[in-house]
């Protein structure tokens, strides 16, 4: 099944918005798992789920603080494992969006990068001594693409 992607019918799911299994007002991994048979009957062969990693949720979950942890609002690691196993039993593939280009300032890479210009993680981020006139990526939502970091003594993007 090495060429599964050439015949794939992909169903993308926003984890937070899809189905709230535990009734807390937020979609979760268990909710996705509960609807897998229905999605498969619709013809989907691949499920693509949006980020579910641990996050302070300042950027709709795209500000990951730990890529190895499931954010509690979405469930537990056991829920992800059960979901993937169930999808495989139904003959489905799973694509999990990996956000290595988006991290929170709480992420271990950023924490190490801010401590020293010699950090091996320093080049994972864009640093500057001044906040130039780069226009915001989301006008009206943010004032600048730059944030000051006291520990690094520089702005970061």
ChimeraX attribute file (.defattr): number of C-alpha atoms within 10 A of each C-alpha:
attribute: neighborCount
match mode: 1-to-1
recipient: residues
	/A:1	4
	/A:2	5
	/A:3	7
	/A:4	12
	/A:5	12
	/A:6	7
	/A:7	9
	/A:8	15
	/A:9	16
	/A:10	17
	/A:11	17
	/A:12	16
	/A:13	16
	/A:14	15
	/A:15	21
	/A:16	21
	/A:17	12
	/A:18	17
	/A:19	21
	/A:20	19
	/A:21	19
	/A:22	14
	/A:23	10
	/A:24	9
	/A:25	12
	/A:26	16
	/A:27	22
	/A:28	28
	/A:29	27
	/A:30	21
	/A:31	23
	/A:32	23
	/A:33	21
	/A:34	15
	/A:35	13
	/A:36	18
	/A:37	14
	/A:38	11
	/A:39	16
	/A:40	18
	/A:41	10
	/A:42	11
	/A:43	12
	/A:44	18
	/A:45	21
	/A:46	23
	/A:47	23
	/A:48	16
	/A:49	20
	/A:50	18
	/A:51	24
	/A:52	27
	/A:53	25
	/A:54	22
	/A:55	25
	/A:56	16
	/A:57	14
	/A:58	10
	/A:59	12
	/A:60	11
	/A:61	21
	/A:62	22
	/A:63	23
	/A:64	29
	/A:65	23
	/A:66	17
	/A:67	18
	/A:68	10
	/A:69	14
	/A:70	20
	/A:71	22
	/A:72	13
	/A:73	18
	/A:74	24
	/A:75	18
	/A:76	16
	/A:77	16
	/A:78	12
	/A:79	18
	/A:80	19
	/A:81	12
	/A:82	14
	/A:83	20
	/A:84	18
	/A:85	16
	/A:86	16
	/A:87	20
	/A:88	13
	/A:89	10
	/A:90	14
	/A:91	11
	/A:92	20
	/A:93	20
	/A:94	18
	/A:95	14
	/A:96	13
	/A:97	12
	/A:98	15
	/A:99	15
	/A:100	11
	/A:101	10
	/A:102	15
	/A:103	22
	/A:104	21
	/A:105	17
	/A:106	14
	/A:107	18
	/A:108	14
	/A:109	19
	/A:110	18
	/A:111	16
	/A:112	15
	/A:113	21
	/A:114	22
	/A:115	14
	/A:116	14
	/A:117	13
	/A:118	11
	/A:119	14
	/A:120	11
	/A:121	17
	/A:122	19
	/A:123	11
	/A:124	14
	/A:125	15
	/A:126	11
	/A:127	21
	/A:128	14
	/A:129	10
	/A:130	12
	/A:131	16
	/A:132	11
	/A:133	9
	/A:134	9
	/A:135	12
	/A:136	13
	/A:137	11
	/A:138	10
	/A:139	10
	/A:140	8
	/A:141	8
	/A:142	11
	/A:143	12
	/A:144	17
	/A:145	17
	/A:146	21
	/A:147	15
	/A:148	16
	/A:149	13
	/A:150	9
	/A:151	11
	/A:152	16
	/A:153	14
	/A:154	17
	/A:155	18
	/A:156	19
	/A:157	12
